[in-house]
Amino acid sequence: MHTAHRENVTATLIVAAPAARVFAVLADPTTHSAIDGTGWVQDAADRAPLTEVGQVFRMDMYHPRQVNGYYKVANQVHVLDPPRAIGWRTGEEKDDGHLEFGGWSWSYELVPLGPSETEVTLVYDWSAVPQHIRDHIGFPPFGPDHLTNSLQHLAELAEATADDPTTQG
């Protein structure tokens, strides 16, 4: 199920895995390319788990509309409440190391439904995007099924690791 509002879009899915396991998958940047429903996320340039608000992690990306297709984004964690919520805002790192954000963010809200089930809501919010960026990029920049596809990929990863005794701990 997904819903769209004027400046955000959400999707919700029940995942057959504990909230801590789902959160662990989301907090691991190396899983983000497998979760992404667009195919734009290629690889984690920073591979350390997400552990604190303010932490920056970079991702290698691909989009055919970019010069040469390849580019890098810098994400900054702005929500971290294990195992209930995680989120980041996306931008770019300038040559001088300064981070500049475009005004959009991703967040996941996790509601435990029992010891082995979690309701996960993914929110893509572009409410803080300035007009000069909106003039060049249509929002959201992907189809309505992207969030649902991403949640299904997340469920596959979390459910597979929840069933694997070597990942329990």
N, C-alpha and C positions, 0 to 999 in steps of 0.2 A: 504494500500500500504506500502511495506517495501523495503528498499534497503540495500545492504551490501557493504562495502568497506573493504579494507585490515585490518583496525584496528577500525572500528566502524560499527554499524548497526543502521538504523533509520526506523521509521514508522510514518506515518501521518494519521490523521483522523479528520473529521469535527465533532465537538461536538455541539449539540443543546442546548447550555447554554452560558451565558456571560463569558468573559474571567476572570472576578473577581471571579465568582463562581467556575470555573475550577481551578483557582489558589488556592482558599481557600481549595478545596478538596485535592490538592497536598501538601499544606502547613500543613496539619493535619496528623501527623504520624499514628494516629489511623485508617486512611483509607487505609494505604499502603498494608495491608494483603488482603483487598478486591480488590485492584487494581492489585496486582501481578498476572501475568499469569502463573507462574510456580507452585505455591503452596508452595514455600520455605519460604516466609515471613509469620510468625505466628502471631506476636503481637508486638505492640509498647511497648518497655520497658521505653521509655521516651515519654510522651504524650503531651508535650507542643507544640503549633503551631510553625512552623519554621518562624522566624522573622528577622534573621540577618546572614550575611556571617560569617563563623567561628563557628556557632552553631553546637553542636554535638547532635545527637539523635541516640539511640540504638534500634535495632530491634531483637526480638527473632526469630530464623530461624530453619528450618528443612531441611535436605538433607540426603538421605540414605547413601551417601558416607562419611559422617562425623562420627567420633567416637560417638556412641550412638545416632547418627542422629541429635541431637539438638546442637545448637551453637548460639552465639550472634555476631552481627556485630555492629560496630560503624560507623556512617555516619557523614560526616562533610559538611555542606552547603558551596558551593563554588560559587554559582550563586544565586542571589536573586534580582529580578527586578519586583516587583508586578505591574500589573498582567501579565507581558509578559514573564518571564523566572524564572525557579527555577531548581537547580541542586545540587548534592552532590556526593562526592567521598566516596567509601566504604572501610572499613578496619576492624581492630580489636583493642580492648583495651587490653594492656598487664597487667599483675598482678600489676605492679607499676603505672598503670594509663596512661602510655605512649600510644599514638595512633600511629598505624602503618598502612599505606594504601598500597593497592596492586597495584595501578596504573589504576584502572578502575573507571568510573564515569557514572552517570545517569543524564540526563538533559531533561527538557521539555521546548519547545519554544511555546508560545501561541501568535497567531495572531488573533485579533478580526476581524470578518467578518461582523459585525453589532451588534446591541444591544443584540441579543440572539443566536449568532453563533460564534464559535471559531475554528480556525484551530490549532490543537495540533500536534507537532512533538516531538517524544520521541527519544533520542539518547543514545545509550549505546556505550561508547568509552573505549577501552582498549589500546590505543596507548602508555600510560606511564607505562605499565606493564613490569617489568624487566624480562630478559631472564630466570632467575632461577625459576620464578613463571610460566612462559609460558611452561617450561619443564615439569611441573606437572599438569597444567590445560590447557585444550584446550579452545580456545576463538573463538567465544563466547561460554559459558558453557551451552547454552540452544538452542533450535531449533529456526528457523527463525520466527515462528508464535508467539513467546513469546511477542514481543513488540506490535504486532497487538492485541493480546488478552488483554494485559494490557491496551491499549488505549480504547478498547471496554468496559472494566470494569470501567475505569475512566469515560467514557461517560455516562454509566448507573448511576453511583453515582452522577455526576454533573447534569445530566438532571433531575434526581429524586428530587434533592434538589432545582433545579431551578424552578420546578413546585410546590414546597411546600411553601405556603405563610408563614409558621412559620419560614422558613430559610431566608426569605428576610430581608434586613435591611439596 
